Amino acid sequence: MNNFPAGTRVFFWTSEGEVQYAVVKSSSRLQDGTQILVLQLEGSNKTITLPALGVTIVT
């Protein structure tokens, strides 16, 4: 089951202690079962990849 479908708004904490918001572009799973998210950062053209465990869905 995919808990982070494309279009889901999420946030995560940066290494500087700031909240960063993003939108899920896609997701996949590694062979060990880790869910990986491709995220489009809000207010930026940057795309990043993070494990799903590192982000929280914005409610």
Predicted model as a PDB file, atoms N, CA, C, CB and O in Angstrom, pLDDT in the B-factor column:
MODEL        1                                                                  
ATOM      1  N   MET A   1       0.836  -1.187   0.000  1.00 69.00           N  
ATOM      2  CA  MET A   1       0.000   0.000   0.000  1.00 69.00           C  
ATOM      3  C   MET A   1       0.882   1.252   0.000  1.00 69.00           C  
ATOM      4  CB  MET A   1      -0.951  -0.003   1.220  1.00 69.00           C  
ATOM      5  O   MET A   1       1.909   1.302   0.677  1.00 69.00           O  
ATOM      6  N   ASN A   2       0.470   2.243  -0.756  1.00 80.00           N  
ATOM      7  CA  ASN A   2       1.228   3.483  -0.858  1.00 80.00           C  
ATOM      8  C   ASN A   2       0.577   4.544   0.019  1.00 80.00           C  
ATOM      9  CB  ASN A   2       1.313   3.961  -2.329  1.00 80.00           C  
ATOM     10  O   ASN A   2      -0.500   5.046  -0.303  1.00 80.00           O  
ATOM     11  N   ASN A   3       1.228   4.886   1.125  1.00 90.00           N  
ATOM     12  CA  ASN A   3       0.700   5.906   2.027  1.00 90.00           C  
ATOM     13  C   ASN A   3       1.001   7.313   1.553  1.00 90.00           C  
ATOM     14  CB  ASN A   3       1.260   5.712   3.408  1.00 90.00           C  
ATOM     15  O   ASN A   3       0.509   8.280   2.135  1.00 90.00           O  
ATOM     16  N   PHE A   4       1.803   7.444   0.502  1.00 96.00           N  
ATOM     17  CA  PHE A   4       2.222   8.744  -0.009  1.00 96.00           C  
ATOM     18  C   PHE A   4       1.999   8.825  -1.516  1.00 96.00           C  
ATOM     19  CB  PHE A   4       3.699   9.004   0.326  1.00 96.00           C  
ATOM     20  O   PHE A   4       2.965   8.868  -2.277  1.00 96.00           O  
ATOM     21  N   PRO A   5       0.732   8.848  -1.964  1.00 96.00           N  
ATOM     22  CA  PRO A   5       0.501   8.946  -3.414  1.00 96.00           C  
ATOM     23  C   PRO A   5       0.968  10.309  -3.946  1.00 96.00           C  
ATOM     24  CB  PRO A   5      -1.004   8.730  -3.739  1.00 96.00           C  
ATOM     25  O   PRO A   5       1.092  11.275  -3.194  1.00 96.00           O  
ATOM     26  N   ALA A   6       1.221  10.362  -5.254  1.00 97.00           N  
ATOM     27  CA  ALA A   6       1.631  11.613  -5.892  1.00 97.00           C  
ATOM     28  C   ALA A   6       0.628  12.713  -5.559  1.00 97.00           C  
ATOM     29  CB  ALA A   6       1.755  11.435  -7.428  1.00 97.00           C  
ATOM     30  O   ALA A   6      -0.583  12.493  -5.590  1.00 97.00           O  
ATOM     31  N   GLY A   7       1.145  13.898  -5.241  1.00 97.00           N  
ATOM     32  CA  GLY A   7       0.303  15.040  -4.889  1.00 97.00           C  
ATOM     33  C   GLY A   7       0.145  15.248  -3.393  1.00 97.00           C  
ATOM     34  O   GLY A   7      -0.386  16.276  -2.971  1.00 97.00           O  
ATOM     35  N   THR A   8       0.593  14.293  -2.577  1.00 97.00           N  
ATOM     36  CA  THR A   8       0.486  14.417  -1.126  1.00 97.00           C  
ATOM     37  C   THR A   8       1.441  15.499  -0.626  1.00 97.00           C  
ATOM     38  CB  THR A   8       0.787  13.065  -0.434  1.00 97.00           C  
ATOM     39  O   THR A   8       2.619  15.503  -0.986  1.00 97.00           O  
ATOM     40  N   ARG A   9       0.944  16.404   0.192  1.00 98.00           N  
ATOM     41  CA  ARG A   9       1.786  17.463   0.768  1.00 98.00           C  
ATOM     42  C   ARG A   9       2.397  16.939   2.062  1.00 98.00           C  
ATOM     43  CB  ARG A   9       0.960  18.779   1.029  1.00 98.00           C  
ATOM     44  O   ARG A   9       1.700  16.391   2.916  1.00 98.00           O  
ATOM     45  N   VAL A  10       3.710  17.118   2.192  1.00 98.00           N  
ATOM     46  CA  VAL A  10       4.452  16.606   3.347  1.00 98.00           C  
ATOM     47  C   VAL A  10       5.391  17.687   3.876  1.00 98.00           C  
ATOM     48  CB  VAL A  10       5.252  15.327   2.970  1.00 98.00           C  
ATOM     49  O   VAL A  10       5.613  18.712   3.232  1.00 98.00           O  
ATOM     50  N   PHE A  11       5.937  17.429   5.073  1.00 98.00           N  
ATOM     51  CA  PHE A  11       6.999  18.287   5.583  1.00 98.00           C  
ATOM     52  C   PHE A  11       8.064  17.435   6.239  1.00 98.00           C  
ATOM     53  CB  PHE A  11       6.445  19.324   6.578  1.00 98.00           C  
ATOM     54  O   PHE A  11       7.823  16.286   6.609  1.00 98.00           O  
ATOM     55  N   PHE A  12       9.255  18.018   6.378  1.00 98.00           N  
ATOM     56  CA  PHE A  12      10.355  17.364   7.069  1.00 98.00           C  
ATOM     57  C   PHE A  12      11.234  18.441   7.681  1.00 98.00           C  
ATOM     58  CB  PHE A  12      11.172  16.449   6.106  1.00 98.00           C  
ATOM     59  O   PHE A  12      11.165  19.608   7.295  1.00 98.00           O  
ATOM     60  N   TRP A  13      12.059  18.039   8.638  1.00 97.00           N  
ATOM     61  CA  TRP A  13      12.994  18.959   9.296  1.00 97.00           C  
ATOM     62  C   TRP A  13      14.334  18.895   8.588  1.00 97.00           C  
ATOM     63  CB  TRP A  13      13.157  18.616  10.805  1.00 97.00           C  
ATOM     64  O   TRP A  13      14.835  17.806   8.312  1.00 97.00           O  
ATOM     65  N   THR A  14      14.916  20.037   8.293  1.00 95.00           N  
ATOM     66  CA  THR A  14      16.238  20.082   7.681  1.00 95.00           C  
ATOM     67  C   THR A  14      17.308  19.905   8.759  1.00 95.00           C  
ATOM     68  CB  THR A  14      16.446  21.414   6.915  1.00 95.00           C  
ATOM     69  O   THR A  14      17.010  19.929   9.953  1.00 95.00           O  
ATOM     70  N   SER A  15      18.529  19.732   8.332  1.00 95.00           N  
ATOM     71  CA  SER A  15      19.636  19.583   9.278  1.00 95.00           C  
ATOM     72  C   SER A  15      19.901  20.872  10.054  1.00 95.00           C  
ATOM     73  CB  SER A  15      20.901  19.155   8.542  1.00 95.00           C  
ATOM     74  O   SER A  15      20.578  20.855  11.082  1.00 95.00           O  
ATOM     75  N   GLU A  16      19.358  22.005   9.551  1.00 97.00           N  
ATOM     76  CA  GLU A  16      19.492  23.283  10.252  1.00 97.00           C  
ATOM     77  C   GLU A  16      18.338  23.532  11.225  1.00 97.00           C  
ATOM     78  CB  GLU A  16      19.568  24.421   9.244  1.00 97.00           C  
ATOM     79  O   GLU A  16      18.275  24.592  11.848  1.00 97.00           O  
ATOM     80  N   GLY A  17      17.428  22.569  11.362  1.00 97.00           N  
ATOM     81  CA  GLY A  17      16.310  22.701  12.292  1.00 97.00           C  
ATOM     82  C   GLY A  17      15.133  23.490  11.746  1.00 97.00           C  
ATOM     83  O   GLY A  17      14.297  23.966  12.515  1.00 97.00           O  
ATOM     84  N   GLU A  18      15.055  23.637  10.422  1.00 96.00           N  
ATOM     85  CA  GLU A  18      13.946  24.359   9.793  1.00 96.00           C  
ATOM     86  C   GLU A  18      12.971  23.373   9.171  1.00 96.00           C  
ATOM     87  CB  GLU A  18      14.466  25.348   8.724  1.00 96.00           C  
ATOM     88  O   GLU A  18      13.364  22.291   8.736  1.00 96.00           O  
ATOM     89  N   VAL A  19      11.698  23.750   9.129  1.00 98.00           N  
ATOM     90  CA  VAL A  19      10.683  22.923   8.486  1.00 98.00           C  
ATOM     91  C   VAL A  19      10.696  23.217   6.994  1.00 98.00           C  
ATOM     92  CB  VAL A  19       9.270  23.182   9.096  1.00 98.00           C  
ATOM     93  O   VAL A  19      10.719  24.377   6.583  1.00 98.00           O  
ATOM     94  N   GLN A  20      10.683  22.167   6.186  1.00 98.00           N  
ATOM     95  CA  GLN A  20      10.629  22.303   4.728  1.00 98.00           C  
ATOM     96  C   GLN A  20       9.391  21.574   4.232  1.00 98.00           C  
ATOM     97  CB  GLN A  20      11.927  21.739   4.047  1.00 98.00           C  
ATOM     98  O   GLN A  20       9.167  20.416   4.583  1.00 98.00           O  
ATOM     99  N   TYR A  21       8.587  22.247   3.417  1.00 98.00           N  
ATOM    100  CA  TYR A  21       7.382  21.638   2.851  1.00 98.00           C  
ATOM    101  C   TYR A  21       7.658  21.185   1.427  1.00 98.00           C  
ATOM    102  CB  TYR A  21       6.192  22.630   2.883  1.00 98.00           C  
ATOM    103  O   TYR A  21       8.465  21.784   0.715  1.00 98.00           O  
ATOM    104  N   ALA A  22       6.976  20.116   1.021  1.00 98.00           N  
ATOM    105  CA  ALA A  22       7.173  19.554  -0.309  1.00 98.00           C  
ATOM    106  C   ALA A  22       5.922  18.803  -0.740  1.00 98.00           C  
ATOM    107  CB  ALA A  22       8.404  18.622  -0.336  1.00 98.00           C  
ATOM    108  O   ALA A  22       5.021  18.547   0.059  1.00 98.00           O  
ATOM    109  N   VAL A  23       5.890  18.457  -2.029  1.00 98.00           N  
ATOM    110  CA  VAL A  23       4.796  17.669  -2.591  1.00 98.00           C  
ATOM    111  C   VAL A  23       5.409  16.412  -3.207  1.00 98.00           C  
ATOM    112  CB  VAL A  23       3.972  18.494  -3.659  1.00 98.00           C  
ATOM    113  O   VAL A  23       6.417  16.481  -3.910  1.00 98.00           O  
ATOM    114  N   VAL A  24       4.785  15.263  -2.932  1.00 98.00           N  
ATOM    115  CA  VAL A  24       5.269  13.993  -3.463  1.00 98.00           C  
ATOM    116  C   VAL A  24       5.035  13.951  -4.971  1.00 98.00           C  
ATOM    117  CB  VAL A  24       4.567  12.797  -2.764  1.00 98.00           C  
ATOM    118  O   VAL A  24       3.915  14.152  -5.443  1.00 98.00           O  
ATOM    119  N   LYS A  25       6.112  13.685  -5.725  1.00 98.00           N  
ATOM    120  CA  LYS A  25       6.010  13.504  -7.172  1.00 98.00           C  
ATOM    121  C   LYS A  25       5.842  12.035  -7.518  1.00 98.00           C  
ATOM    122  CB  LYS A  25       7.244  14.074  -7.876  1.00 98.00           C  
ATOM    123  O   LYS A  25       5.075  11.682  -8.413  1.00 98.00           O  
ATOM    124  N   SER A  26       6.572  11.171  -6.797  1.00 97.00           N  
ATOM    125  CA  SER A  26       6.465   9.731  -7.026  1.00 97.00           C  
ATOM    126  C   SER A  26       7.062   8.990  -5.840  1.00 97.00           C  
ATOM    127  CB  SER A  26       7.176   9.319  -8.343  1.00 97.00           C  
ATOM    128  O   SER A  26       7.714   9.584  -4.981  1.00 97.00           O  
ATOM    129  N   SER A  27       6.827   7.684  -5.807  1.00 96.00           N  
ATOM    130  CA  SER A  27       7.398   6.861  -4.743  1.00 96.00           C  
ATOM    131  C   SER A  27       7.761   5.497  -5.310  1.00 96.00           C  
ATOM    132  CB  SER A  27       6.408   6.718  -3.553  1.00 96.00           C  
ATOM    133  O   SER A  27       7.236   5.068  -6.338  1.00 96.00           O  
ATOM    134  N   SER A  28       8.669   4.830  -4.616  1.00 96.00           N  
ATOM    135  CA  SER A  28       9.080   3.485  -5.001  1.00 96.00           C  
ATOM    136  C   SER A  28       9.559   2.762  -3.751  1.00 96.00           C  
ATOM    137  CB  SER A  28      10.196   3.518  -6.098  1.00 96.00           C  
ATOM    138  O   SER A  28       9.659   3.350  -2.674  1.00 96.00           O  
ATOM    139  N   ARG A  29       9.851   1.484  -3.910  1.00 95.00           N  
ATOM    140  CA  ARG A  29      10.357   0.695  -2.790  1.00 95.00           C  
ATOM    141  C   ARG A  29      11.679   0.040  -3.177  1.00 95.00           C  
ATOM    142  CB  ARG A  29       9.325  -0.376  -2.360  1.00 95.00           C  
ATOM    143  O   ARG A  29      11.855  -0.440  -4.297  1.00 95.00           O  
ATOM    144  N   LEU A  30      12.597   0.034  -2.222  1.00 96.00           N  
ATOM    145  CA  LEU A  30      13.851  -0.674  -2.404  1.00 96.00           C  
ATOM    146  C   LEU A  30      13.630  -2.158  -2.141  1.00 96.00           C  
ATOM    147  CB  LEU A  30      14.950  -0.105  -1.474  1.00 96.00           C  
ATOM    148  O   LEU A  30      12.569  -2.547  -1.654  1.00 96.00           O  
ATOM    149  N   GLN A  31      14.608  -2.981  -2.455  1.00 97.00           N  
ATOM    150  CA  GLN A  31      14.475  -4.424  -2.236  1.00 97.00           C  
ATOM    151  C   GLN A  31      14.239  -4.777  -0.780  1.00 97.00           C  
ATOM    152  CB  GLN A  31      15.705  -5.136  -2.729  1.00 97.00           C  
ATOM    153  O   GLN A  31      13.599  -5.785  -0.483  1.00 97.00           O  
ATOM    154  N   ASP A  32      14.754  -3.951   0.142  1.00 97.00           N  
ATOM    155  CA  ASP A  32      14.563  -4.229   1.572  1.00 97.00           C  
ATOM    156  C   ASP A  32      13.227  -3.721   2.102  1.00 97.00           C  
ATOM    157  CB  ASP A  32      15.686  -3.608   2.372  1.00 97.00           C  
ATOM    158  O   ASP A  32      12.943  -3.863   3.291  1.00 97.00           O  
ATOM    159  N   GLY A  33      12.394  -3.124   1.228  1.00 93.00           N  
ATOM    160  CA  GLY A  33      11.071  -2.653   1.623  1.00 93.00           C  
ATOM    161  C   GLY A  33      11.001  -1.181   1.977  1.00 93.00           C  
ATOM    162  O   GLY A  33       9.911  -0.662   2.220  1.00 93.00           O  
ATOM    163  N   THR A  34      12.130  -0.498   2.013  1.00 95.00           N  
ATOM    164  CA  THR A  34      12.142   0.938   2.335  1.00 95.00           C  
ATOM    165  C   THR A  34      11.407   1.718   1.249  1.00 95.00           C  
ATOM    166  CB  THR A  34      13.602   1.462   2.485  1.00 95.00           C  
ATOM    167  O   THR A  34      11.706   1.573   0.063  1.00 95.00           O  
ATOM    168  N   GLN A  35      10.441   2.549   1.660  1.00 96.00           N  
ATOM    169  CA  GLN A  35       9.727   3.386   0.691  1.00 96.00           C  
ATOM    170  C   GLN A  35      10.510   4.676   0.475  1.00 96.00           C  
ATOM    171  CB  GLN A  35       8.274   3.697   1.177  1.00 96.00           C  
ATOM    172  O   GLN A  35      10.868   5.362   1.433  1.00 96.00           O  
ATOM    173  N   ILE A  36      10.772   4.999  -0.779  1.00 97.00           N  
ATOM    174  CA  ILE A  36      11.529   6.173  -1.169  1.00 97.00           C  
ATOM    175  C   ILE A  36      10.587   7.147  -1.866  1.00 97.00           C  
ATOM    176  CB  ILE A  36      12.723   5.793  -2.088  1.00 97.00           C  
ATOM    177  O   ILE A  36       9.798   6.749  -2.723  1.00 97.00           O  
ATOM    178  N   LEU A  37      10.671   8.431  -1.495  1.00 98.00           N  
ATOM    179  CA  LEU A  37       9.820   9.466  -2.085  1.00 98.00           C  
ATOM    180  C   LEU A  37      10.654  10.450  -2.894  1.00 98.00           C  
ATOM    181  CB  LEU A  37       9.034  10.211  -0.992  1.00 98.00           C  
ATOM    182  O   LEU A  37      11.734  10.862  -2.471  1.00 98.00           O  
ATOM    183  N   VAL A  38      10.144  10.817  -4.051  1.00 98.00           N  
ATOM    184  CA  VAL A  38      10.708  11.914  -4.831  1.00 98.00           C  
ATOM    185  C   VAL A  38       9.822  13.118  -4.542  1.00 98.00           C  
ATOM    186  CB  VAL A  38      10.774  11.578  -6.392  1.00 98.00           C  
ATOM    187  O   VAL A  38       8.619  13.086  -4.798  1.00 98.00           O  
ATOM    188  N   LEU A  39      10.423  14.188  -4.004  1.00 98.00           N  
ATOM    189  CA  LEU A  39       9.678  15.347  -3.525  1.00 98.00           C  
ATOM    190  C   LEU A  39      10.039  16.607  -4.301  1.00 98.00           C  
ATOM    191  CB  LEU A  39       9.934  15.560  -2.042  1.00 98.00           C  
ATOM    192  O   LEU A  39      11.207  16.843  -4.612  1.00 98.00           O  
ATOM    193  N   GLN A  40       9.032  17.407  -4.608  1.00 98.00           N  
ATOM    194  CA  GLN A  40       9.219  18.730  -5.193  1.00 98.00           C  
ATOM    195  C   GLN A  40       9.111  19.744  -4.064  1.00 98.00           C  
ATOM    196  CB  GLN A  40       8.168  19.018  -6.328  1.00 98.00           C  
ATOM    197  O   GLN A  40       8.049  19.885  -3.458  1.00 98.00           O  
ATOM    198  N   LEU A  41      10.202  20.452  -3.775  1.00 98.00           N  
ATOM    199  CA  LEU A  41      10.193  21.427  -2.695  1.00 98.00           C  
ATOM    200  C   LEU A  41       9.298  22.605  -3.038  1.00 98.00           C  
ATOM    201  CB  LEU A  41      11.607  21.909  -2.399  1.00 98.00           C  
ATOM    202  O   LEU A  41       9.344  23.118  -4.156  1.00 98.00           O  
ATOM    203  N   GLU A  42       8.484  23.036  -2.083  1.00 97.00           N  
ATOM    204  CA  GLU A  42       7.615  24.181  -2.303  1.00 97.00           C  
ATOM    205  C   GLU A  42       8.436  25.457  -2.408  1.00 97.00           C  
ATOM    206  CB  GLU A  42       6.583  24.301  -1.177  1.00 97.00           C  
ATOM    207  O   GLU A  42       9.390  25.660  -1.657  1.00 97.00           O  
ATOM    208  N   GLY A  43       8.053  26.314  -3.351  1.00 95.00           N  
ATOM    209  CA  GLY A  43       8.743  27.580  -3.531  1.00 95.00           C  
ATOM    210  C   GLY A  43      10.087  27.432  -4.213  1.00 95.00           C  
ATOM    211  O   GLY A  43      10.907  28.349  -4.173  1.00 95.00           O  
ATOM    212  N   SER A  44      10.325  26.287  -4.840  1.00 95.00           N  
ATOM    213  CA  SER A  44      11.617  26.021  -5.465  1.00 95.00           C  
ATOM    214  C   SER A  44      11.413  25.046  -6.617  1.00 95.00           C  
ATOM    215  CB  SER A  44      12.638  25.456  -4.432  1.00 95.00           C  
ATOM    216  O   SER A  44      10.417  24.324  -6.666  1.00 95.00           O  
ATOM    217  N   ASN A  45      12.355  25.035  -7.530  1.00 95.00           N  
ATOM    218  CA  ASN A  45      12.339  24.046  -8.615  1.00 95.00           C  
ATOM    219  C   ASN A  45      13.136  22.801  -8.253  1.00 95.00           C  
ATOM    220  CB  ASN A  45      12.895  24.659  -9.898  1.00 95.00           C  
ATOM    221  O   ASN A  45      13.323  21.917  -9.089  1.00 95.00           O  
ATOM    222  N   LYS A  46      13.604  22.725  -7.016  1.00 97.00           N  
ATOM    223  CA  LYS A  46      14.436  21.603  -6.586  1.00 97.00           C  
ATOM    224  C   LYS A  46      13.597  20.355  -6.328  1.00 97.00           C  
ATOM    225  CB  LYS A  46      15.219  21.975  -5.329  1.00 97.00           C  
ATOM    226  O   LYS A  46      12.484  20.424  -5.806  1.00 97.00           O  
ATOM    227  N   THR A  47      14.159  19.226  -6.706  1.00 98.00           N  
ATOM    228  CA  THR A  47      13.574  17.922  -6.432  1.00 98.00           C  
ATOM    229  C   THR A  47      14.566  17.145  -5.579  1.00 98.00           C  
ATOM    230  CB  THR A  47      13.230  17.152  -7.757  1.00 98.00           C  
ATOM    231  O   THR A  47      15.764  17.132  -5.863  1.00 98.00           O  
ATOM    232  N   ILE A  48      14.060  16.497  -4.529  1.00 98.00           N  
ATOM    233  CA  ILE A  48      14.922  15.709  -3.649  1.00 98.00           C  
ATOM    234  C   ILE A  48      14.332  14.317  -3.468  1.00 98.00           C  
ATOM    235  CB  ILE A  48      15.100  16.407  -2.276  1.00 98.00           C  
ATOM    236  O   ILE A  48      13.170  14.081  -3.800  1.00 98.00           O  
ATOM    237  N   THR A  49      15.124  13.411  -2.947  1.00 98.00           N  
ATOM    238  CA  THR A  49      14.692  12.046  -2.658  1.00 98.00           C  
ATOM    239  C   THR A  49      14.980  11.747  -1.196  1.00 98.00           C  
ATOM    240  CB  THR A  49      15.404  11.016  -3.590  1.00 98.00           C  
ATOM    241  O   THR A  49      16.102  11.926  -0.722  1.00 98.00           O  
ATOM    242  N   LEU A  50      13.951  11.287  -0.483  1.00 98.00           N  
ATOM    243  CA  LEU A  50      14.079  10.961   0.936  1.00 98.00           C  
ATOM    244  C   LEU A  50      13.347   9.658   1.259  1.00 98.00           C  
ATOM    245  CB  LEU A  50      13.531  12.108   1.803  1.00 98.00           C  
ATOM    246  O   LEU A  50      12.410   9.294   0.548  1.00 98.00           O  
ATOM    247  N   PRO A  51      13.751   8.954   2.307  1.00 97.00           N  
ATOM    248  CA  PRO A  51      12.946   7.814   2.777  1.00 97.00           C  
ATOM    249  C   PRO A  51      11.626   8.341   3.347  1.00 97.00           C  
ATOM    250  CB  PRO A  51      13.726   6.975   3.860  1.00 97.00           C  
ATOM    251  O   PRO A  51      11.581   9.415   3.948  1.00 97.00           O  
ATOM    252  N   ALA A  52      10.569   7.580   3.152  1.00 97.00           N  
ATOM    253  CA  ALA A  52       9.251   7.998   3.621  1.00 97.00           C  
ATOM    254  C   ALA A  52       9.205   8.184   5.140  1.00 97.00           C  
ATOM    255  CB  ALA A  52       8.208   6.979   3.199  1.00 97.00           C  
ATOM    256  O   ALA A  52       8.435   9.004   5.640  1.00 97.00           O  
ATOM    257  N   LEU A  53      10.024   7.431   5.874  1.00 96.00           N  
ATOM    258  CA  LEU A  53      10.033   7.560   7.332  1.00 96.00           C  
ATOM    259  C   LEU A  53      10.509   8.926   7.796  1.00 96.00           C  
ATOM    260  CB  LEU A  53      10.907   6.494   7.938  1.00 96.00           C  
ATOM    261  O   LEU A  53      10.287   9.295   8.949  1.00 96.00           O  
ATOM    262  N   GLY A  54      11.164   9.691   6.912  1.00 96.00           N  
ATOM    263  CA  GLY A  54      11.701  10.999   7.276  1.00 96.00           C  
ATOM    264  C   GLY A  54      10.751  12.153   7.051  1.00 96.00           C  
ATOM    265  O   GLY A  54      11.105  13.302   7.317  1.00 96.00           O  
ATOM    266  N   VAL A  55       9.531  11.870   6.559  1.00 98.00           N  
ATOM    267  CA  VAL A  55       8.590  12.950   6.290  1.00 98.00           C  
ATOM    268  C   VAL A  55       7.268  12.691   7.004  1.00 98.00           C  
ATOM    269  CB  VAL A  55       8.361  13.106   4.777  1.00 98.00           C  
ATOM    270  O   VAL A  55       6.967  11.569   7.411  1.00 98.00           O  
ATOM    271  N   THR A  56       6.483  13.768   7.144  1.00 97.00           N  
ATOM    272  CA  THR A  56       5.166  13.696   7.785  1.00 97.00           C  
ATOM    273  C   THR A  56       4.146  14.316   6.856  1.00 97.00           C  
ATOM    274  CB  THR A  56       5.162  14.415   9.170  1.00 97.00           C  
ATOM    275  O   THR A  56       4.410  15.356   6.251  1.00 97.00           O  
ATOM    276  N   ILE A  57       2.971  13.687   6.731  1.00 97.00           N  
ATOM    277  CA  ILE A  57       1.906  14.233   5.907  1.00 97.00           C  
ATOM    278  C   ILE A  57       1.338  15.478   6.560  1.00 97.00           C  
ATOM    279  CB  ILE A  57       0.803  13.193   5.679  1.00 97.00           C  
ATOM    280  O   ILE A  57       1.084  15.493   7.764  1.00 97.00           O  
ATOM    281  N   VAL A  58       1.135  16.537   5.760  1.00 97.00           N  
ATOM    282  CA  VAL A  58       0.518  17.769   6.256  1.00 97.00           C  
ATOM    283  C   VAL A  58      -0.989  17.538   6.313  1.00 97.00           C  
ATOM    284  CB  VAL A  58       0.875  19.009   5.340  1.00 97.00           C  
ATOM    285  O   VAL A  58      -1.607  17.140   5.325  1.00 97.00           O  
ATOM    286  N   THR A  59      -1.571  17.792   7.483  1.00 91.00           N  
ATOM    287  CA  THR A  59      -3.027  17.614   7.633  1.00 91.00           C  
ATOM    288  C   THR A  59      -3.737  18.926   7.698  1.00 91.00           C  
ATOM    289  CB  THR A  59      -3.348  16.809   8.871  1.00 91.00           C  
ATOM    290  O   THR A  59      -4.961  18.961   7.823  1.00 91.00           O  
TER     291      THR A  59                                                      
ENDMDL                                                                          
END                                                                             
